[in-house]
Amino acid sequence: MDKTLLPETVRIFDSTLRDGAQGEGISFSVQDKIYIVRALDELGISFAEAGNPGSNPKDIEFFTEIKKVPLKNIKVVAFGATRRKNIPVDEDVNLKSLLAAGTEYVCVFGKTWDFQVTEVLRTSLEENLKMIADTVRFLTDSGRKVFYDAEHFFDGYFSDPEYAVETLKAAAGAGAVSLILCDTNGGTLPGKIRDVTEEMVRRFDVPVGIHCHNDMNMAEAASVMAVEAGAVQVQGTLLGFGERCGNANLSSIIPALELKYGVKCLPEGNIKMLTATARYVAEIANVTLDSSMPFVGVNAFTHKAGMHVDAVHKNPLAYEQISPESVGNERSFLLSEVSGRSAIIDKIKKFDPWVTKDSPITSQIINKIKELECAGYQFEGAGGSFELLVRRNLGKYRPFFKLHYYKVIGEQAVAGDNCTAFAQIKIEVDGEIAVTAGEGDGPVHALDIAFRRALGRFYPSVKHIRLKDFKVRVLDSKSATAAKVRVLIETSDGENMWSTVGVSSDLIEASWLALTDSFEYKLILDAEKRFLI
């Protein structure tokens, strides 16, 4: 690595709202986009590519609304293509839409690969160069700062390097403030990206950036290597989602650059907001954040094996590349029969700091864990249920309600194919009785609705929690319909997330056990919060 090319600062260009929105299952409302821009602004991201105002009314509305939002760090960027072939630039409707968006910065993409020019655009190589130059010059003369995305740059370079460079010259000569080298098909090896980026950095006075797709699962490595070669802008999406296999994951690239290279990407100290921001964006996008995602995933600093846990207690460097706090994450220890006493002691000390490895209560809790796991429970993914188990054994638990009964009735609707279920529940809180019913798409759904209604009379906050995930696993398939099942529920109240577990040969009972643990855990959180306040 030529350290003279390594920049001191890299400007992060987030394309979650445009490239990310092209991922399967991703759809943002105008308000969603505003929430995400504000979150990225707080984090300190430099640019947010927010959409193509020439492609749909929703993006046009967004660019109108975002002007009303005060932003302190981020610049909103409108995105579009070069002018259409064989028409005057000032007659291109999409370019007029870019100007109408009213952003200081615009990002336009153009063809770099001769194959794309002749086979996709169906125009001449010379006309393509004119399209690039005309577009950048038109926008620049209109007072905009233009980022030029050289689409398929690396494929183009390896096909016809001379022509690929000519496209960059066309953009730079017309006034582009940055040249972004795009690995649009995501198929270029990181080493080649580094070599070609270094050549472009040396050839052009205009700043060079990088935009990688993840079709070989190497987009982050390729982006970092481009920075090694002198790229000063990195484009990607905060959580890596996007077209096909996704885009370069900025939540991995940012800490890699800041913590490994010392290259500043965010304002001083803001990297500690990374995990919270990533999870917030995942919530808005309605996607489940990969628990094993580096740096920001819930398992990024999680340890299970007893030897690992013991070593991390002695010195976290034994099995952690960085401290979890540096990116706003936290260390956790999974609880199971292989965890060892160190992990369990760490959890118990949260409630009783005087407990040691040799305390009788430690053995009691370990034996209880082993007994329950033998029965099919699994606590490594159910921290909420484990915490309740510890509280019960320590005598630091009081039930928030008493169940008198629940009943569930299922029926096949006469009209249509939907199955309908009804649930009735009777609970008691401080001597007061509540009997409620619920109708749902299935028995567990109906039970959840009835339970929320009953508890909501006494504890209004439960109305705000929602189930994020519901998993059922058959533990002994040989027993057929009499087999035990394990139900794992993941729940969120918008600020916290927790998981609970229930096991039974009755699916409804297993679901009920996980569900009651989930609600009780929420009520404990609320009680502790009130106490702290």
N, C-alpha and C positions, 0 to 999 in steps of 0.2 A: 504494500500500500504506500502510495506517495502521500506522506502526511501534509505536504504543502498544499494539496488539493482539498483536504478535509476542511469543510467550512466550520466556522465557529457557531453559526446560527442557521437553522433550516426553517423555512416557513411551511407550515402544515396547511394543506388544501384538502378539506373534507368534502367528499362527494356523496355522502349518505343520502341526501335528499334528491339526487339525480341518478347517479350510477347505482346507489344502493337501492333505490326504489324500483330498479329494473330486476331485482332478485325475486325469485318465486315467493309468493305469499306476502310480499311487502307492498303496502299501500298507505300513503300518508294523506291525511286531510290537511287543509290549509292550517288549521290550528295545530295539528301535530308538527308540521314543519316549523311553525313559529316557536313552539316549545323546544324543539331540537336546536334551532339556531341559538336560542337564549342559553341553553345548556352548554353548547360548544363555545359560545362567547364567554361564559363564566370560566370555562376550562382554559381559555386563552388561545384557541385555534385561530389561525390568521385569516383563513378564507373558507367560506361555505358555498359550494356550488349548489344552487338551490333549485335549478330546473330550467326548462326550455320554454320561455314565454311564447314562442311561436308554435308550440305543439299542442297546448290544451288550455282551456279557460281557467282551470284550477291554478296553474302556474302564474297566469296573468293576475289572478286575484291575490296570490301570495305576494308577488312583488309590490302590489299596491298596499297590502296590509303591513308588510315588514317595515315599510318606511315610517310607520307610526311607533315602532318599537325602538327604544333607546339601546344602543349597543356600544360597548366600550373597547372591545378587542377585535372583533371579527368584521370582515368585509364580505358582504353578500355578492355573489357572482352569478350573472346570467350566462346561460350556455346555449350555443347554437352552432350551426355548420357554416362553412364558407358559402358564398353566393352560388346559386344554381348556374349550371353551364349555359353559356351563350346568351346571357341577359345582362343588361347594365346593372351594376351593383346597387344603384339607388332605386331600382325597381324591385329588388328582392324583398318579399313580404317578411320573411323570417328575420332578416337583418333590421328591418324597421321595428319588428317586435323587440329585438334586443335593445335597441335604443329606447323604446317606449318603457322598458323595464326600469330605466332610470338608475342603474347601478354604476358605480365608479369603475368597476372592473367587469370585463366580459371575457369569457373563454370560448374560443371557436376552434373547431377541429377541421382538419383538412387531410386529404389523402397524401400519403408518402410513398406507398408501395405501388410500383408501376402496374402490377397485376390488378390492384384495386381500381386504379385510374381507368384502365382500358376495359376491364371486364365487369366492373360494378357501376362506375360512373358512366362508362361508355363514352369517354371523351378522349381528347389527345393529351399527351403529357404536357405540351405547351399551354393548352387551355387551363389545365389544372394549376399550373404555376401562376397564371393570371388570376384565377379564382382566389388563390391564397393571398396574393399581393393586393388585389383589389379590395378584398374583404377587410384585411387588417388595416389598410390605409383609410378606407371609408370610416371604420369605427374609430380609428385614432384621430382622424380629422374632425370627428364628431365629439371629441373630448373624452373618449373612453380609453382606459388602459387595457391592453389586450394580451391575454395569455393565449399562446398558440399551442394547441394539442396536436402534435404530429402523430396522427393515427397510424397504427401498424408500422411505427418507425423502424423497429429492429428487423421485422420481416422485409421491409422495403430496403433497408440498408444491406442486408445479406443478398438480396436479389439484384439491386443496382445501386451501389453505394454513392455513385456520382449523382444520380437523380435524387436520392433521398436527401443528400446534403443541399441540393438546389432548392428543395422545398423549404428547408429551414432558412436558407438565404432569402427566399422570397418573403417569408414572414418577418425576418429580422430587418430586412431592407425597408419594409413598409411600416415599421415602427412597433413591432411586438415587444413587450417589456419582458417576456420570458418565453423560452422555447421548451415545451414539455415533450420528452421522448416517451412514447406510449408503446408498451408491450401488450397490444390490444388482444391478441390471441392467447397470451399467457404462456407461450411456448419457448421463450428464450432462456437459456441457462444463465444463472446469476453472474458467472464469470465473464460471459460474453457481454452482458449488459454493462458490467463495470468497465470493460475495455472500450466499448463503443462510446459510453458516456464520457469517459476520460478524453477520448479523441474530440468529441463535440465541445467539451468544456474548453479545450485548448484552442479549438478553431474559431469559437465565437466569443465576442465580447458581451453578448446578451446572456443573462443568467439562464442556466439550464435546469430543468426539473425532470421528475420521473413519475410515470403512471403505469403501474403494473397490475395485470390480472392474474388470477391464482390457479390457472388450469393445471399446473404441475405442483401445486402446494409450495411454491417457492417465491411468491410475490413479496413477502416481507424480506427474505434474504436478498432478493434482487434489488429491492428499494434501498436497503442499507448499503449494498455494494455500490449503487449509483451515487449515494452520498459520499462514500469513500473516494469516489472518482471526481467529486466536486459538484454534484447536483445540490442546489440550494432550495429547491421546493420539492416536497413529496406529496403526491396525490394518492388518495385512497378513501376508504370508508371506515368509520370509527370501529365497527365490529366486523368488517371484512365481507359483509354480504353485498351482493351485486349480481350482474349477469353471469349465467352459467355457474362456475365454481366460485364466483365472488371476486372482490378486489383486494388489494393489499390492505391488511388489517392495521389501522393506525394505532390501535390500543396496544399492539405489540411493537410497532416501529418506534413510537415515541419514547417508551422507556428504554428500548435498546439503544437509541441514539443518545438520550440524555444520560443514562446511568452507565452505559458501557463505553461510549465515545466522548462524553462530555460536550456533546453538541446540543445547544439550547433549542428547544422546540416550543416551549411554553413559557409564560412569565414565571419569574422566580417563585418556587414553592408550589406552583399550581399542579405539578404532576401528582401530588397527593390526592387530587380530586379525580384522578383518572378512573378508578374503579367505580366510584359513585356515579360518575357521568355515563360510563359504559352501561351500567345496569339501568340507569334512568332511560337511556335511549332504547335499550332492549325492551323496556316496559312499554314505551310509546309505540314502538314498532310491532308490539305484540308477538315477539319471538322469545323463545327460551334461550337464554345465554348459555352457551356450551360451558358446562361446569369445569371442564379441563382447559379452557382457553387460558393461554399464558398471561400472567400478570393480573388479570381482572376476574378470572373464573373463580368460583367458590372453592375449587379444588387446587388452585394454583399453589397454595402453601398449606396443603392438607397432608397429614402423615397418618399412616395406619400401622405398619409393621412395628412390633415392639422395639426392635433394635433401632429403627429410624427415630421413633419417638424419644427413646432414651437419649440418643445422641443429640437431637435437636434441643432437648431440655438442657443439655450441658453446653452446647454451643450451636446456634441455628445455622452457622456456616457449614455444618456437617452435611446438611441436605437441602440448603436453600441458596440460590444464586444471588438473591438480594433480600433485603428485609421487606416483608409484606407491607409495612407501614409506609415505605417510600412511595408506593403507588396507591395508597389508601385502601389496601386489602388487609386481611387479618389471617393469622395462623390458626389452624384448627387441627384437632386430633380426632380421627375416626375411632369410634368405639366398637369393638368386637372381641371375640375370644382370642384374637391374635394381637391385640393392642398392647398388652402389658400394663403393669400397674402405673407406670409414669403417665400415660395418657389419661387414665381414669382419675388419678390423683389431681391432675391439672383441672379437670372438670369439677371435681368435688370441692376443691379449694375455693371455687367461685361462691360456694354457699357456706363453707366452713373452713377458714384458713388454717385451722389447727390440725386438720386431718393429715396423717402421714401414711406412708406405705404400710406400716405395721399396725395401723389402727384397726380394731375389729370391724368398724363400719366399712373399711375398704374391702376386706374379704367378703363381707356380706353383700356389698354391691356387685363385686366381681362374680360371685357365685350366682347372684340373681340374673346378671347379664348372660352368663353361660347357660343357665336354666332356660331362660326365655329364647336364646338363640337356638338352643336344641329343639325348642318347640316351633321354630320357624321365624322368630323375630330377627330383624336385622337393624341394628342401631347406627351403623356407619352412615346411612343416608337419612336418619330420622333423629336429628339432634333435639328436636322439641320433645319427643317421647322420652329420650334418654334423660333430659333435664328434669322432666316430671318424675321419672323413676328415682333419680337421685334425691329430689326434694322429698318424695314419699318415704324413702329409707332413712333420711336424716331427720324426719319429723318436722320439716319446714314446708309443709304443704297443707292447705286447707281447700276443700272442694268448693267451687263457686255455685254449684247446683246439685240437686239430688234427682236422679231419674226414677220416676215411678214406673213408666212403661213406654214402649214405642211399638207400633204395629205398622206393617206395610202391606198394601194390597195392590196387586198388579192385574191389569186387564188388557185384552186386545180390543182396540177400538173397532166398532162395526164399520164405520166409514174410514176408508184410507188404510194405510199400512202402519201407522204409528202405534206404538205401545204406550199406554198411559199407566202411571203408578200414583197411588195415594199413600200418604203417610200421616199418622197421628202420633203425637207425643205429649206426655205429661211430665212436667218437671216441677221442682219445688226450690224456691230461693228464699231463705230466711223466713220460712213458714208460709210463704205465699205461693199459691198454686197457679200454674199456667198450663192450659191445654190448647194446643194448636194443631193445625193440619196443613199439609202442603201437597200440591200436585206437580208432578215432574215428568220428564221424558223417560225416567227409569226409577227404580226403587231408591237408589242412593241419592239421585237428584231430588226426589220428593222428600226424602228424609232430611237432606240438607236444608231445604226450604222451610220445612216445619220446625226444625231445630233453631234456625236463625230467627224465625218469628217468635218462638218461645223465649229464647235468650234475649232477644232484642228488647223485650219489655223491661228487662232489668239492667241490661248492659248494652246501651245503644251503639257502642263502637263496633260490635260484631257485624252490624249491617254493612260496614265498609270493607270487610275482608272478603277475599275471593280465592277460590281454588285455582292455582296455576297449573297443577298437574295432578293426575290421578292414575296410578299404575296398579295393576293387579297381576300377581304372579302365582301360578299353580305350583305348590311345593312338592307334590307327590302325584304325578300324572297317572301312576299305576293304580291309584285308588279311584280313578274316574271321577264321577260326580260327588263322591264322598271325600275327595282330596282337600287338604288344607290349602287356603289361599292367603297370601300376604298382600295387604293393601297399603300402598305408600302414597301419602297425600302431601303436596307442596302448596303452601298457602302464603299469601302476601297481604299486608295492610297498606301497601303503597310506600312504606318506609322500611319495613323489615320483611324478611322471608324466613320461613321455617318449615320443617318437614316432620311428619308424624307417621306412625306405623300401627297397624292392627293385624292380628292373625287369628283365623278361625276356620273351621270346616264349613261355616256359613258365611257366604260372601257379604250378606247384609250386616252380620255382626262384626266381621273384620272391618268393614267400612265404617261402622258406627264407632268402634274403638279408636280408629285413626282420626275420625271426625271429632270425637269428644276431646281427644288429646290436643287437636289443632285449636279448638275454641278455648280450651283451658289455658293453653300456652299464650294465646292472645290476651286473655284476661289477666294473666300473671304479668305480662309486659305492661299492660295499662296500669296495674296496681303499683308496680315498681316505679313507673314514670311519675305517677302522682306523688309517691313517697319522696322521690328525688327532688321534685319541684317544690 
